[in-house]
């Protein structure tokens, strides 16, 4: 089977990710929602252009946003706040919109504008940070990568996740997976990861996760009802199966919290790499749809540390880097891996694409 290699550093900037104009960013995100089978969320985001023209503080903040509206995922920040108003019952008028009963954009504009005026105080805090959208469905891609890497490096993995949000994927060892007929994880898990699988199934190799620790600059505590409700606000209303998975993740965190700390990703990676590595265990770092939120200097520093760790890897102590991130040329979400030692790399770093995936794990298209 062929392997598609892609250039390291493909994330160095593409025009769409540099959109500063708020209106243009809203248009892009709304269209992206449509393409991702999320028309309800797309309509909500389009209505924010009407909110921008209105008298609310939410509208003024949108109009006067400083920085890169696309890079900041501004549309998704505010859309999360609007969804939270619906989920909490604070704004009953949003119900018909989120149930798909009202589809006329002008009518939705009026409903969302009125909600913004009535709930300014509740919406304004949603501007403060990027969306926390870590989604259990993305662990399908990470597990697929581990199954594939197991055949290259062996079955045992010590994992580090950066930008882990609530640590949902940091509990991935406790999930059951059916990936095109290839299975992994405990069969009695309440978390069932069964995406639509396209292409060949990943190899049925053994995978043992010996350790999994994670960080986030502002982690969400799934055991705190207020924080968990905020996380639900970021879930696109069109995908109710995501809400089912969120409830399963909350239940599992209630039984045992993920190993998650509040820390800068660069410092966390530095500390994790400085620890002794057990022989016969692959040390791997992974992240899922968070790379774009890191400042460029942080990305460069982490990349340098991981490449240095890879260069020092041996057959007895291998190293791997797993990414499920947005290709900034195609805007598709690609699962790629780089692993060491790998004689084919000739001492350098070559990324191998294993799959394309839906941003929330609905499907995986395996290409390896």
C-alpha positions as CSV (number, residue, x, y, z in Angstrom):
1,X,0.0,0.0,0.0
2,X,1.3,3.4,-0.8
3,X,2.2,6.1,1.8
4,X,1.7,9.8,1.0
5,X,4.5,11.9,2.4
6,X,3.9,15.6,3.1
7,X,6.4,18.3,3.8
8,X,7.3,19.2,7.4
9,X,6.3,22.7,8.1
10,X,3.2,22.9,5.9
11,X,1.6,24.9,8.7
12,X,3.6,28.0,8.0
13,X,0.7,30.1,6.9
14,X,-1.9,30.2,4.2
15,X,-4.0,33.2,3.3
16,X,-7.4,31.9,4.7
17,X,-5.8,31.5,8.2
18,X,-4.6,35.1,8.1
19,X,-8.1,36.6,7.6
20,X,-8.4,39.5,9.9
21,X,-11.8,40.9,8.7
22,X,-14.5,39.6,11.0
23,X,-17.2,39.5,8.3
24,X,-15.0,37.5,6.0
25,X,-14.1,35.1,8.8
26,X,-17.8,34.6,9.6
27,X,-18.6,33.8,6.0
28,X,-15.7,31.3,5.8
29,X,-16.8,29.5,9.0
30,X,-20.4,29.4,8.0
31,X,-19.5,27.8,4.7
32,X,-17.2,25.4,6.4
33,X,-20.1,24.3,8.7
34,X,-22.2,23.7,5.6
35,X,-19.5,21.5,4.1
36,X,-19.2,19.6,7.4
37,X,-22.9,18.7,7.5
38,X,-23.6,21.3,10.2
39,X,-26.2,23.7,8.6
40,X,-27.7,24.8,11.9
41,X,-24.4,26.0,13.2
42,X,-23.7,27.6,9.9
43,X,-27.0,29.6,10.1
44,X,-26.1,30.7,13.7
45,X,-22.7,32.0,12.5
46,X,-24.2,33.8,9.6
47,X,-26.6,35.6,12.0
48,X,-23.6,37.0,13.8
49,X,-23.1,39.4,10.9
50,X,-26.5,40.9,11.8
51,X,-25.4,41.0,15.4
52,X,-22.4,43.0,14.3
53,X,-24.7,45.7,13.0
54,X,-26.8,45.8,16.1
55,X,-26.5,47.8,19.4
56,X,-25.4,45.0,21.7
57,X,-22.0,44.9,23.4
58,X,-21.6,41.5,21.7
59,X,-22.0,43.2,18.3
60,X,-19.6,46.0,19.2
61,X,-17.0,43.5,20.3
62,X,-17.3,41.6,17.1
63,X,-17.0,44.9,15.0
64,X,-14.0,46.1,17.0
65,X,-12.1,42.8,17.2
66,X,-8.4,43.3,17.1
67,X,-6.3,40.6,15.6
68,X,-6.8,37.6,13.2
69,X,-10.5,36.8,13.3
70,X,-9.9,33.5,11.5
71,X,-6.8,32.4,13.5
72,X,-8.7,33.3,16.7
73,X,-11.7,31.2,15.7
74,X,-13.9,34.2,16.6
75,X,-17.0,32.7,15.0
76,X,-16.8,29.6,17.0
77,X,-16.2,31.5,20.3
78,X,-19.5,33.4,19.9
79,X,-21.4,30.5,18.4
80,X,-20.5,28.5,21.5
81,X,-22.0,31.2,23.7
82,X,-25.2,31.3,21.7
83,X,-25.5,27.5,21.9
84,X,-25.0,27.6,25.6
85,X,-27.9,30.0,26.0
86,X,-30.1,27.4,24.3
87,X,-28.7,24.4,26.2
88,X,-29.3,26.1,29.6
89,X,-32.8,27.2,28.7
90,X,-31.9,30.8,29.2
91,X,-33.2,31.8,25.7
92,X,-36.2,29.7,24.7
93,X,-36.6,31.5,21.4
94,X,-33.5,29.8,20.1
95,X,-35.2,26.4,20.5
96,X,-36.8,26.3,17.0
97,X,-33.5,27.4,15.4
98,X,-31.5,24.6,17.0
99,X,-34.2,22.0,16.3
100,X,-34.1,23.0,12.6
101,X,-37.7,24.2,12.6
102,X,-36.7,27.8,11.6
103,X,-34.4,27.9,8.6
104,X,-35.1,31.3,7.1
105,X,-31.9,33.3,7.6
106,X,-33.7,36.6,8.2
107,X,-35.8,35.1,10.9
108,X,-32.8,33.5,12.5
109,X,-30.9,36.9,12.4
110,X,-33.8,38.5,14.3
111,X,-33.9,35.8,16.9
112,X,-30.1,35.8,17.5
113,X,-29.9,39.6,17.6
114,X,-32.6,39.8,20.2
115,X,-30.8,37.1,22.2
116,X,-27.5,39.0,22.0
117,X,-29.2,42.1,23.3
118,X,-30.9,40.3,26.2
119,X,-27.9,38.2,27.2
120,X,-24.8,40.5,26.6
121,X,-23.4,39.7,30.1
122,X,-23.6,36.0,29.4
123,X,-22.1,36.2,25.9
124,X,-19.2,38.5,26.5
125,X,-17.0,36.0,28.5
126,X,-17.0,33.7,25.4
127,X,-14.7,36.1,23.6
128,X,-12.0,35.5,26.2
129,X,-10.4,32.4,24.8
130,X,-10.4,30.0,21.8
131,X,-13.1,27.3,21.7
132,X,-12.5,24.1,23.7
133,X,-13.5,21.6,21.1
134,X,-11.5,18.5,22.0
135,X,-13.8,15.7,20.8
136,X,-13.7,12.0,21.7
137,X,-14.3,11.0,18.1
138,X,-10.8,12.3,17.2
139,X,-9.3,9.5,19.3
140,X,-10.3,7.2,16.4
141,X,-7.5,8.8,14.3
142,X,-5.0,8.6,17.2
143,X,-5.8,5.0,17.8
144,X,-5.5,4.3,14.1
145,X,-2.0,5.8,14.2
146,X,-1.0,3.7,17.2
147,X,-2.2,0.5,15.5
148,X,-0.1,1.5,12.4
149,X,2.9,2.5,14.5
150,X,2.7,-0.7,16.5
151,X,3.8,-2.6,13.4
152,X,6.8,-0.3,13.0
153,X,8.0,0.3,16.5
154,X,6.3,-2.2,18.8
155,X,3.0,-2.3,20.8
156,X,3.9,-0.3,23.9
157,X,3.4,3.5,24.0
158,X,4.0,6.3,26.5
159,X,1.8,9.1,25.3
160,X,1.9,12.9,25.8
161,X,-1.0,15.1,24.6
162,X,-0.7,18.9,24.3
163,X,-3.6,21.3,24.0
164,X,-5.8,18.6,25.6
165,X,-8.7,20.9,26.5
166,X,-10.8,18.8,29.0
167,X,-8.5,15.7,28.6
168,X,-11.2,13.8,26.7
169,X,-8.7,12.2,24.3
170,X,-6.4,11.7,27.3
171,X,-8.8,9.0,28.4
172,X,-8.6,7.2,25.1
173,X,-7.2,4.0,26.6
174,X,-10.5,3.5,28.3
175,X,-12.6,3.7,25.1
176,X,-13.7,0.9,22.8
177,X,-12.9,1.3,19.1
178,X,-14.2,-0.4,16.0
179,X,-12.2,1.1,13.1
180,X,-13.5,-0.6,9.9
181,X,-13.5,-3.9,11.6
182,X,-10.2,-3.5,13.5
183,X,-11.0,-3.3,17.2
184,X,-9.2,-2.1,20.3
185,X,-9.9,-1.1,23.9
186,X,-12.2,-2.5,26.6
187,X,-15.3,-4.0,25.1
188,X,-17.4,-2.9,28.1
189,X,-16.5,0.8,27.8
190,X,-19.5,3.2,27.8
191,X,-17.5,5.2,25.2
192,X,-18.0,3.6,21.8
193,X,-15.8,5.1,19.0
194,X,-17.2,3.7,15.8
195,X,-16.8,6.2,13.0
196,X,-17.8,5.6,9.4
197,X,-14.6,4.0,8.0
198,X,-13.5,4.6,4.5
199,X,-10.7,2.7,2.8
200,X,-8.8,-0.2,4.3
201,X,-9.0,-0.9,8.0
202,X,-5.8,-0.2,10.0
203,X,-3.8,-3.2,10.9
204,X,-5.0,-5.4,13.8
205,X,-1.8,-4.9,15.8
206,X,-1.6,-4.9,19.6
207,X,-1.5,-1.5,21.4
208,X,-0.7,-1.0,25.0
209,X,-0.8,2.5,26.4
210,X,1.5,2.4,29.4
211,X,1.0,6.1,30.4
212,X,-0.8,9.1,29.1
213,X,-0.3,12.6,30.5
214,X,-1.7,15.8,29.0
215,X,-1.6,19.6,29.4
216,X,-3.7,22.6,28.4
217,X,-3.1,26.2,29.1
218,X,-6.6,26.5,30.5
219,X,-7.9,23.0,31.1
220,X,-11.6,22.2,31.6
221,X,-12.7,20.1,34.6
222,X,-15.2,17.6,33.3
223,X,-16.3,16.9,36.9
224,X,-17.4,20.6,37.4
225,X,-21.0,20.9,36.1
226,X,-20.5,24.6,35.1
227,X,-17.3,23.8,33.1
228,X,-18.8,20.7,31.5
229,X,-21.9,22.7,30.4
230,X,-19.6,25.3,28.8
231,X,-17.8,22.6,26.9
232,X,-21.2,21.3,25.6
233,X,-21.8,24.8,24.2
234,X,-19.0,24.4,21.8
235,X,-20.5,21.2,20.4
236,X,-22.2,21.8,17.1
237,X,-25.9,21.3,17.5
238,X,-26.1,19.3,14.3
239,X,-24.2,16.4,15.7
240,X,-26.2,14.9,18.6
241,X,-23.9,11.9,18.7
242,X,-21.2,14.2,19.9
243,X,-23.3,15.1,22.9
244,X,-23.8,11.4,23.6
245,X,-20.0,11.0,23.6
246,X,-19.6,14.1,25.8
247,X,-21.9,12.6,28.4
248,X,-19.9,9.3,28.3
249,X,-16.7,11.3,28.7
250,X,-18.1,13.2,31.7
251,X,-19.2,9.9,33.3
252,X,-15.7,8.4,32.8
253,X,-14.0,11.5,34.2
254,X,-16.3,11.2,37.3
255,X,-15.0,7.7,37.8
256,X,-11.3,8.8,37.4
257,X,-10.1,12.1,36.1
258,X,-7.7,12.2,33.2
259,X,-4.0,13.0,34.0
260,X,-4.3,16.6,32.9
261,X,-2.4,19.7,34.2
262,X,-2.6,23.4,33.5
263,X,0.7,24.2,31.8
264,X,2.1,25.9,28.7
265,X,2.6,23.3,25.9
266,X,6.2,24.2,25.3
267,X,7.2,23.7,29.0
268,X,5.1,20.5,29.3
269,X,6.9,19.0,26.3
270,X,10.2,20.0,27.7
271,X,9.5,18.3,31.0
272,X,8.1,15.2,29.5
273,X,11.0,14.7,27.1
274,X,13.5,15.2,30.0
275,X,12.2,12.1,31.8
276,X,13.9,8.8,31.4
277,X,12.4,6.6,28.7
278,X,11.7,3.0,29.4
279,X,13.3,0.5,27.0
280,X,10.9,-1.2,24.7
281,X,8.3,1.6,24.9
282,X,7.7,4.2,22.2
283,X,7.5,7.7,23.5
284,X,4.9,9.6,21.4
285,X,3.5,13.1,21.4
286,X,0.1,13.8,19.9
287,X,-2.3,16.7,19.4
288,X,-5.6,17.1,17.6
289,X,-6.8,20.3,15.9
290,X,-5.0,22.7,18.3
291,X,-1.8,23.5,16.5
292,X,-3.3,26.6,14.9
293,X,-4.0,28.1,18.3
294,X,-0.4,28.1,19.3
295,X,1.7,31.2,18.6
296,X,4.2,30.7,15.8
297,X,7.1,30.9,18.2
298,X,5.6,28.2,20.4
299,X,5.1,25.9,17.3
300,X,8.7,26.5,16.3
301,X,10.1,25.7,19.7
302,X,8.0,22.5,20.2
303,X,8.9,21.4,16.7
304,X,12.6,21.8,17.4
305,X,12.3,19.8,20.6
306,X,10.4,17.0,19.0
307,X,12.8,16.8,16.1
308,X,15.7,16.7,18.5
309,X,14.1,13.9,20.4
310,X,13.5,12.0,17.2
311,X,17.1,12.4,16.1
312,X,18.2,10.9,19.4
313,X,15.7,7.9,19.2
314,X,17.0,4.3,19.0
315,X,15.4,1.0,18.1
316,X,15.2,0.3,21.9
317,X,13.7,3.7,22.7
318,X,11.7,4.9,19.6
319,X,9.9,8.2,19.3
320,X,6.9,9.3,17.3
321,X,4.9,12.5,16.6
322,X,1.2,12.1,15.8
323,X,-0.9,15.0,14.4
324,X,-4.5,15.3,13.5
325,X,-4.5,18.9,12.2
326,X,-5.9,21.1,9.5
327,X,-4.0,21.2,6.2
328,X,-3.7,24.9,5.6
329,X,-3.8,24.5,1.8
330,X,-6.8,22.1,1.5
331,X,-8.5,22.8,4.8
332,X,-8.9,19.1,5.3
333,X,-8.1,17.5,8.6
334,X,-5.2,15.1,8.1
335,X,-3.8,12.4,10.3
336,X,0.0,12.4,9.8
337,X,2.8,10.7,11.7
338,X,6.6,11.0,11.8
339,X,8.6,8.4,13.7
340,X,12.2,7.6,14.5
341,X,14.3,5.6,14.0
342,X,13.2,5.3,10.3
343,X,16.0,4.5,7.9
344,X,13.8,5.8,5.0
345,X,14.0,9.3,6.5
346,X,17.8,9.4,6.0
347,X,18.2,11.2,9.3
348,X,15.6,13.8,8.5
349,X,11.9,14.2,9.3
350,X,9.3,13.0,6.8
351,X,5.6,13.1,7.5
352,X,3.5,10.2,6.4
353,X,-0.2,10.7,5.9
354,X,-2.3,7.9,7.2
355,X,-5.8,9.4,6.8
356,X,-8.2,12.3,6.3
357,X,-10.8,12.7,9.0
358,X,-14.0,14.6,9.8
359,X,-13.1,17.3,12.3
360,X,-15.4,15.7,14.9
361,X,-14.7,12.1,14.1
362,X,-17.8,11.2,12.2
363,X,-15.7,9.5,9.5
364,X,-12.1,8.5,8.8
365,X,-10.7,8.0,5.3
366,X,-7.7,5.7,5.7
367,X,-5.2,6.2,2.9
368,X,-2.1,4.4,4.3
